[in-house]
Amino acid sequence: MRRLRAGDRTAFDEIFRQSFATLVRLAAGMLHDDALAEDVVQDVMLELWRRREQLDPDGSPQAYLYQATRNRALNQLRSQKVRQRSALHMVHESTREATAPSRVVAQEMDAAFQRAVSAMSPRCREVFQLSRGRGLTYAEIATTLGVSVKAVEAQMGKALRILREHLAPWLGESGSP
């Protein structure tokens, strides 16, 4: 820590190499997103270098990095929740401002969509929500759930069939979600 405080880049490189993978695993466990976890840890490492002169010379760099990574990951989760709430609020507002007939249609479609999602098996619903709700790729979903990509593809096929069946009145015969 003393070498780092003095601006020794070799000390920083050593800390970086020793800690990076562990911190990424910590952040990924919280965020469920490897790329975002790497970004968080890179930000933490950059902040470590920027604040090196203010660090406790007798402190542990690992303790500092662990806490900073945890805090940044929690901030990311809070930020995601705020963005999700904002998006839901905007959807709600735009639906509310719509004319009465289109508001009724939107409510009916939403109800049909909710019934379709409820009609899915728990695994099928989980795969659908990870794909469409969180934007994960089939490979990421397979890794997250510990199944094959083919199993994810099969579950998504079932989910889309169920959606087509429940939303047929709004999609026409050739439409797809």
VEXLOFI-213781 format. One record per residue (C-alpha): z, x, y. Coordinates in steps of 0.2 Angstrom, whole numbers, padded with zeros to 4 digits, always signed. Example, Ala and Ser with C-alpha at 12.3 -4.5 7.8 and 13.67 -1.06 7.14 Angstrom:
residues 2
+0039+0062-0022;+0036+0068-0005;
END
This chain:
residues 177
+0000+0000+0000;+0004+0014+0012;-0013+0022+0009;-0022+0005+0012;-0012+0003+0028;-0018+0020+0034;-0036+0014+0031;-0040+0023+0015;-0055+0015+0008;-0053+0023-0009;-0036+0014-0010;-0044-0003-0005;-0058+0000-0018;-0045+0003-0032;-0036-0013-0027;-0052-0022-0027;-0058-0016-0044;-0040-0019-0052;-0038-0037-0045;-0055-0045-0042;-0058-0052-0059;-0040-0058-0061;-0040-0067-0044;-0057-0075-0048;-0050-0082-0064;-0035-0089-0054;-0046-0097-0041;-0058-0104-0054;-0044-0112-0063;-0039-0121-0048;-0057-0125-0041;-0067-0127-0057;-0081-0118-0048;-0084-0100-0052;-0096-0097-0037;-0083-0104-0025;-0069-0095-0033;-0079-0078-0030;-0081-0083-0012;-0063-0087-0010;-0058-0070-0018;-0070-0061-0007;-0063-0069+0008;-0046-0064+0003;-0051-0046+0000;-0059-0045+0017;-0044-0052+0025;-0033-0039+0016;-0044-0026+0024;-0043-0034+0041;-0024-0036+0040;-0020-0019+0031;-0010-0012+0046;+0001-0027+0046;+0005-0027+0028;+0023-0022+0022;+0021-0004+0016;+0034-0007+0002;+0026-0023-0003;+0015-0026-0018;-0004-0029-0015;-0005-0039-0031;+0008-0051-0024;+0000-0053-0008;-0017-0055-0016;-0011-0068-0028;-0002-0079-0014;-0017-0077-0002;-0030-0082-0016;-0019-0097-0021;-0017-0103-0003;-0036-0101+0000;-0040-0111-0016;-0028-0125-0011;-0036-0125+0007;-0053-0127-0002;-0046-0141-0012;-0039-0150+0003;-0055-0147+0013;-0065-0155-0002;-0054-0170-0002;-0056-0172+0017;-0075-0171+0015;-0075-0184+0001;-0065-0196+0011;-0076-0193+0026;-0091-0197+0015;-0083-0213+0008;-0078-0218+0026;-0096-0216+0032;-0103-0226+0017;-0090-0239+0020;-0094-0240+0039;-0113-0241+0036;-0111-0254+0023;-0099-0264+0035;-0112-0263+0049;-0126-0269+0038;-0132-0287+0040;-0123-0300+0030;-0137-0302+0017;-0139-0283+0014;-0120-0281+0014;-0119-0294+0000;-0133-0285-0010;-0124-0268-0008;-0108-0276-0014;-0117-0283-0029;-0125-0267-0033;-0109-0257-0031;-0100-0270-0043;-0114-0268-0055;-0113-0249-0054;-0094-0250-0057;-0097-0261-0072;-0110-0249-0079;-0098-0234-0077;-0084-0244-0085;-0095-0248-0100;-0098-0230-0104;-0087-0221-0117;-0074-0210-0109;-0084-0194-0114;-0100-0201-0107;-0091-0206-0091;-0084-0189-0089;-0101-0181-0091;-0109-0193-0079;-0095-0190-0066;-0096-0171-0068;-0115-0171-0066;-0117-0184-0052;-0100-0184-0044;-0097-0165-0044;-0115-0159-0045;-0112-0148-0060;-0127-0142-0070;-0128-0147-0089;-0123-0129-0093;-0108-0129-0082;-0102-0146-0089;-0105-0139-0107;-0094-0124-0103;-0081-0135-0094;-0079-0147-0109;-0082-0135-0122;-0097-0143-0130;-0115-0139-0132;-0128-0142-0118;-0137-0153-0131;-0121-0164-0132;-0121-0165-0113;-0139-0170-0112;-0136-0184-0125;-0121-0191-0116;-0131-0191-0099;-0145-0200-0108;-0133-0213-0114;-0125-0214-0096;-0143-0216-0088;-0148-0230-0101;-0132-0239-0097;-0135-0238-0079;-0153-0244-0081;-0147-0259-0091;-0134-0264-0078;-0144-0261-0063;-0160-0268-0069;-0161-0282-0057;-0161-0270-0042;-0172-0257-0050;-0186-0267-0056;-0194-0263-0073;-0200-0245-0069;-0185-0239-0058;-0172-0226-0064;-0156-0220-0056;
END
